[in-house]
Amino acid sequence: MSRPYDLKALRAAAEQAIEAAKENTDAFVSFIDWESLAIVVARYWADDDGDSGYVVTIEECADDDGPIRRFIADHLAAAGFPGVEVQTEW
């Protein structure tokens, strides 16, 4: 990463991405609880091999929902947060 991300700004951008997804629910065919869909955490991680990155975790969505994860990741990249991993969980 070339610059550290502000985690509160990353979370806010992810919340905006969820709102954008809610405007286009027909594009997503897997199990999503649209009423409860929310960001659990935006976090930075690093390991002892020198790898690091950012993750946004969204709850109330199927764990294997690739389309919503791609939608959120694309929205984050367009908002200035490229390379963020998006995880989904029930």
PAVEX-81133 format. One record per atom (N, C-alpha, C, O): residue in one letter; x, y, z; atom name. Coordinates in steps of 0.05 Angstrom, whole numbers, m for minus. Example, Ala and Ser with C-alpha at 12.3 -4.5 7.8 and 13.67 -1.06 7.14 Angstrom:
<nodes>
NODE|code|east|north|up|site
NODE|A|264|m114|156|N;
NODE|A|246|m90|156|CA;
NODE|A|264|m66|156|C;
NODE|A|285|m66|169|O;
NODE|S|257|m45|142|N;
NODE|S|273|m21|143|CA;
NODE|S|258|1|157|C;
NODE|S|268|23|161|O;
</nodes>
This chain:
<nodes>
NODE|code|east|north|up|site
NODE|M|17|m24|0|N;
NODE|M|0|0|0|CA;
NODE|M|18|25|0|C;
NODE|M|37|26|15|O;
NODE|S|11|43|m17|N;
NODE|S|27|67|m19|CA;
NODE|S|22|87|3|C;
NODE|S|40|102|11|O;
NODE|R|m2|88|14|N;
NODE|R|m8|106|36|CA;
NODE|R|m27|91|55|C;
NODE|R|m43|75|46|O;
NODE|P|m25|96|80|N;
NODE|P|m44|83|99|CA;
NODE|P|m72|94|95|C;
NODE|P|m77|118|91|O;
NODE|Y|m92|76|96|N;
NODE|Y|m120|84|94|CA;
NODE|Y|m130|92|122|C;
NODE|Y|m123|80|142|O;
NODE|D|m147|113|123|N;
NODE|D|m161|120|147|CA;
NODE|D|m184|99|149|C;
NODE|D|m201|98|132|O;
NODE|L|m184|84|171|N;
NODE|L|m203|62|174|CA;
NODE|L|m232|72|177|C;
NODE|L|m250|59|167|O;
NODE|K|m235|96|189|N;
NODE|K|m262|107|191|CA;
NODE|K|m272|115|164|C;
NODE|K|m296|111|157|O;
NODE|A|m255|126|147|N;
NODE|A|m263|134|120|CA;
NODE|A|m268|109|103|C;
NODE|A|m287|109|87|O;
NODE|L|m252|88|107|N;
NODE|L|m256|63|92|CA;
NODE|L|m283|51|100|C;
NODE|L|m298|43|82|O;
NODE|R|m290|51|125|N;
NODE|R|m316|41|134|CA;
NODE|R|m339|57|123|C;
NODE|R|m359|46|114|O;
NODE|A|m336|83|123|N;
NODE|A|m357|101|112|CA;
NODE|A|m361|95|82|C;
NODE|A|m383|94|73|O;
NODE|A|m339|92|67|N;
NODE|A|m341|85|39|CA;
NODE|A|m355|58|35|C;
NODE|A|m370|55|16|O;
NODE|A|m349|39|52|N;
NODE|A|m362|13|50|CA;
NODE|A|m392|15|56|C;
NODE|A|m408|2|44|O;
NODE|E|m399|31|76|N;
NODE|E|m427|35|82|CA;
NODE|E|m441|49|58|C;
NODE|E|m464|42|52|O;
NODE|Q|m428|67|45|N;
NODE|Q|m440|79|21|CA;
NODE|Q|m443|58|m1|C;
NODE|Q|m463|59|m16|O;
NODE|A|m424|40|m3|N;
NODE|A|m426|19|m23|CA;
NODE|A|m450|1|m18|C;
NODE|A|m464|m8|m36|O;
NODE|I|m455|m5|8|N;
NODE|I|m478|m21|15|CA;
NODE|I|m504|m7|7|C;
NODE|I|m522|m19|m4|O;
NODE|E|m505|19|12|N;
NODE|E|m529|34|5|CA;
NODE|E|m533|34|m26|C;
NODE|E|m555|32|m35|O;
NODE|A|m511|36|m41|N;
NODE|A|m513|34|m70|CA;
NODE|A|m522|6|m79|C;
NODE|A|m538|4|m98|O;
NODE|A|m513|m15|m65|N;
NODE|A|m522|m42|m72|CA;
NODE|A|m552|m45|m66|C;
NODE|A|m566|m59|m81|O;
NODE|K|m561|m33|m45|N;
NODE|K|m590|m35|m38|CA;
NODE|K|m608|m22|m59|C;
NODE|K|m631|m29|m61|O;
NODE|E|m597|m4|m75|N;
NODE|E|m612|8|m97|CA;
NODE|E|m614|m10|m121|C;
NODE|E|m628|m3|m140|O;
NODE|N|m599|m32|m121|N;
NODE|N|m598|m49|m145|CA;
NODE|N|m599|m79|m136|C;
NODE|N|m583|m95|m145|O;
NODE|T|m618|m85|m118|N;
NODE|T|m619|m112|m107|CA;
NODE|T|m623|m134|m127|C;
NODE|T|m615|m157|m122|O;
NODE|D|m635|m129|m150|N;
NODE|D|m640|m149|m170|CA;
NODE|D|m614|m160|m182|C;
NODE|D|m614|m181|m195|O;
NODE|A|m592|m145|m179|N;
NODE|A|m566|m154|m190|CA;
NODE|A|m553|m176|m174|C;
NODE|A|m534|m188|m183|O;
NODE|F|m564|m181|m150|N;
NODE|F|m552|m201|m133|CA;
NODE|F|m572|m223|m127|C;
NODE|F|m594|m218|m119|O;
NODE|V|m563|m248|m132|N;
NODE|V|m582|m270|m131|CA;
NODE|V|m578|m288|m107|C;
NODE|V|m594|m306|m103|O;
NODE|S|m557|m284|m91|N;
NODE|S|m553|m302|m69|CA;
NODE|S|m568|m292|m44|C;
NODE|S|m583|m273|m46|O;
NODE|F|m563|m305|m22|N;
NODE|F|m578|m299|3|CA;
NODE|F|m566|m274|16|C;
NODE|F|m543|m274|25|O;
NODE|I|m582|m253|17|N;
NODE|I|m574|m228|30|CA;
NODE|I|m598|m218|46|C;
NODE|I|m621|m216|36|O;
NODE|D|m594|m211|71|N;
NODE|D|m614|m199|87|CA;
NODE|D|m611|m169|84|C;
NODE|D|m596|m156|99|O;
NODE|W|m625|m157|65|N;
NODE|W|m621|m129|58|CA;
NODE|W|m628|m110|82|C;
NODE|W|m616|m89|84|O;
NODE|E|m646|m118|99|N;
NODE|E|m653|m101|122|CA;
NODE|E|m630|m99|142|C;
NODE|E|m627|m78|154|O;
NODE|S|m615|m121|145|N;
NODE|S|m594|m122|166|CA;
NODE|S|m566|m120|155|C;
NODE|S|m547|m119|170|O;
NODE|L|m563|m119|128|N;
NODE|L|m536|m119|116|CA;
NODE|L|m521|m95|127|C;
NODE|L|m530|m72|126|O;
NODE|A|m497|m100|138|N;
NODE|A|m482|m79|151|CA;
NODE|A|m452|m86|152|C;
NODE|A|m444|m109|149|O;
NODE|I|m436|m65|155|N;
NODE|I|m407|m68|159|CA;
NODE|I|m402|m77|188|C;
NODE|I|m412|m64|207|O;
NODE|V|m387|m98|192|N;
NODE|V|m379|m107|219|CA;
NODE|V|m354|m92|227|C;
NODE|V|m352|m82|249|O;
NODE|V|m334|m92|209|N;
NODE|V|m309|m80|215|CA;
NODE|V|m293|m73|190|C;
NODE|V|m296|m87|169|O;
NODE|A|m278|m52|191|N;
NODE|A|m258|m46|171|CA;
NODE|A|m231|m47|186|C;
NODE|A|m228|m34|207|O;
NODE|R|m213|m63|176|N;
NODE|R|m188|m67|191|CA;
NODE|R|m164|m69|173|C;
NODE|R|m165|m76|150|O;
NODE|Y|m141|m64|186|N;
NODE|Y|m115|m67|173|CA;
NODE|Y|m103|m93|185|C;
NODE|Y|m106|m98|209|O;
NODE|W|m89|m108|169|N;
NODE|W|m75|m132|180|CA;
NODE|W|m46|m133|169|C;
NODE|W|m40|m121|148|O;
NODE|A|m29|m146|184|N;
NODE|A|m2|m150|177|CA;
NODE|A|7|m177|188|C;
NODE|A|m1|m184|210|O;
NODE|D|25|m191|174|N;
NODE|D|35|m216|184|CA;
NODE|D|65|m216|186|C;
NODE|D|78|m197|178|O;
NODE|D|76|m237|197|N;
NODE|D|105|m239|201|CA;
NODE|D|121|m243|176|C;
NODE|D|146|m243|176|O;
NODE|D|108|m248|153|N;
NODE|D|121|m250|127|CA;
NODE|D|124|m223|113|C;
NODE|D|136|m221|92|O;
NODE|G|113|m202|126|N;
NODE|G|115|m176|114|CA;
NODE|G|91|m169|97|C;
NODE|G|90|m147|85|O;
NODE|D|71|m187|94|N;
NODE|D|47|m181|79|CA;
NODE|D|28|m165|96|C;
NODE|D|28|m167|120|O;
NODE|S|12|m148|83|N;
NODE|S|m7|m132|97|CA;
NODE|S|m30|m124|78|C;
NODE|S|m27|m127|54|O;
NODE|G|m51|m114|89|N;
NODE|G|m73|m106|73|CA;
NODE|G|m97|m96|89|C;
NODE|G|m95|m93|114|O;
NODE|Y|m118|m91|76|N;
NODE|Y|m142|m81|88|CA;
NODE|Y|m165|m99|82|C;
NODE|Y|m167|m111|61|O;
NODE|V|m183|m103|102|N;
NODE|V|m206|m120|99|CA;
NODE|V|m231|m106|110|C;
NODE|V|m230|m92|130|O;
NODE|V|m253|m108|95|N;
NODE|V|m279|m99|104|CA;
NODE|V|m296|m124|107|C;
NODE|V|m299|m140|88|O;
NODE|T|m309|m128|130|N;
NODE|T|m326|m151|134|CA;
NODE|T|m355|m142|136|C;
NODE|T|m362|m123|151|O;
NODE|I|m372|m155|120|N;
NODE|I|m400|m148|119|CA;
NODE|I|m416|m172|129|C;
NODE|I|m411|m195|122|O;
NODE|E|m436|m166|147|N;
NODE|E|m452|m188|157|CA;
NODE|E|m480|m188|145|C;
NODE|E|m489|m168|133|O;
NODE|E|m493|m211|147|N;
NODE|E|m520|m215|137|CA;
NODE|E|m521|m220|107|C;
NODE|E|m538|m211|92|O;
NODE|C|m500|m234|98|N;
NODE|C|m497|m240|69|CA;
NODE|C|m483|m267|67|C;
NODE|C|m466|m273|83|O;
NODE|A|m490|m283|48|N;
NODE|A|m478|m309|44|CA;
NODE|A|m448|m307|42|C;
NODE|A|m437|m289|29|O;
NODE|D|m434|m326|55|N;
NODE|D|m405|m326|55|CA;
NODE|D|m392|m328|27|C;
NODE|D|m370|m318|23|O;
NODE|D|m406|m340|9|N;
NODE|D|m395|m344|m18|CA;
NODE|D|m406|m325|m39|C;
NODE|D|m406|m331|m63|O;
NODE|D|m416|m302|m31|N;
NODE|D|m429|m284|m49|CA;
NODE|D|m408|m267|m64|C;
NODE|D|m402|m245|m55|O;
NODE|G|m398|m277|m86|N;
NODE|G|m379|m263|m102|CA;
NODE|G|m389|m237|m114|C;
NODE|G|m374|m217|m113|O;
NODE|P|m413|m236|m125|N;
NODE|P|m422|m211|m137|CA;
NODE|P|m424|m187|m118|C;
NODE|P|m416|m165|m125|O;
NODE|I|m434|m191|m94|N;
NODE|I|m436|m169|m75|CA;
NODE|I|m408|m161|m66|C;
NODE|I|m402|m137|m63|O;
NODE|R|m390|m180|m62|N;
NODE|R|m363|m173|m54|CA;
NODE|R|m349|m158|m76|C;
NODE|R|m335|m138|m71|O;
NODE|R|m352|m166|m101|N;
NODE|R|m340|m151|m124|CA;
NODE|R|m352|m123|m126|C;
NODE|R|m337|m103|m130|O;
NODE|F|m378|m120|m122|N;
NODE|F|m391|m95|m123|CA;
NODE|F|m380|m76|m102|C;
NODE|F|m373|m53|m108|O;
NODE|I|m378|m85|m77|N;
NODE|I|m367|m69|m56|CA;
NODE|I|m338|m62|m61|C;
NODE|I|m330|m39|m58|O;
NODE|A|m322|m81|m69|N;
NODE|A|m293|m76|m75|CA;
NODE|A|m290|m56|m98|C;
NODE|A|m273|m38|m96|O;
NODE|D|m306|m58|m119|N;
NODE|D|m305|m39|m141|CA;
NODE|D|m313|m11|m131|C;
NODE|D|m300|9|m139|O;
NODE|H|m333|m9|m114|N;
NODE|H|m342|16|m104|CA;
NODE|H|m320|28|m86|C;
NODE|H|m315|52|m88|O;
NODE|L|m307|12|m70|N;
NODE|L|m285|22|m53|CA;
NODE|L|m262|31|m70|C;
NODE|L|m250|52|m64|O;
NODE|A|m255|16|m91|N;
NODE|A|m233|25|m108|CA;
NODE|A|m239|52|m121|C;
NODE|A|m222|69|m123|O;
NODE|A|m264|55|m130|N;
NODE|A|m272|81|m143|CA;
NODE|A|m271|104|m123|C;
NODE|A|m268|127|m130|O;
NODE|A|m275|97|m97|N;
NODE|A|m275|117|m76|CA;
NODE|A|m247|123|m65|C;
NODE|A|m244|138|m46|O;
NODE|G|m227|110|m77|N;
NODE|G|m199|115|m69|CA;
NODE|G|m188|94|m50|C;
NODE|G|m167|99|m38|O;
NODE|F|m201|71|m48|N;
NODE|F|m191|50|m31|CA;
NODE|F|m187|24|m48|C;
NODE|F|m201|4|m43|O;
NODE|P|m168|24|m66|N;
NODE|P|m164|0|m82|CA;
NODE|P|m150|m22|m66|C;
NODE|P|m136|m16|m46|O;
NODE|G|m155|m47|m74|N;
NODE|G|m141|m69|m61|CA;
NODE|G|m152|m79|m35|C;
NODE|G|m139|m94|m21|O;
NODE|V|m176|m69|m27|N;
NODE|V|m188|m78|m2|CA;
NODE|V|m202|m105|m6|C;
NODE|V|m218|m107|m25|O;
NODE|E|m197|m124|11|N;
NODE|E|m210|m149|10|CA;
NODE|E|m238|m146|23|C;
NODE|E|m240|m133|44|O;
NODE|V|m258|m157|11|N;
NODE|V|m285|m156|22|CA;
NODE|V|m293|m184|30|C;
NODE|V|m293|m202|14|O;
NODE|Q|m301|m187|56|N;
NODE|Q|m310|m213|66|CA;
NODE|Q|m340|m210|73|C;
NODE|Q|m349|m189|81|O;
NODE|T|m354|m232|69|N;
NODE|T|m382|m233|77|CA;
NODE|T|m387|m256|96|C;
NODE|T|m373|m276|95|O;
NODE|E|m406|m252|114|N;
NODE|E|m412|m273|134|CA;
NODE|E|m441|m270|143|C;
NODE|E|m453|m248|141|O;
NODE|W|m452|m291|153|N;
NODE|W|m478|m291|165|CA;
NODE|W|m474|m283|194|C;
NODE|W|m493|m281|209|O;
</nodes>
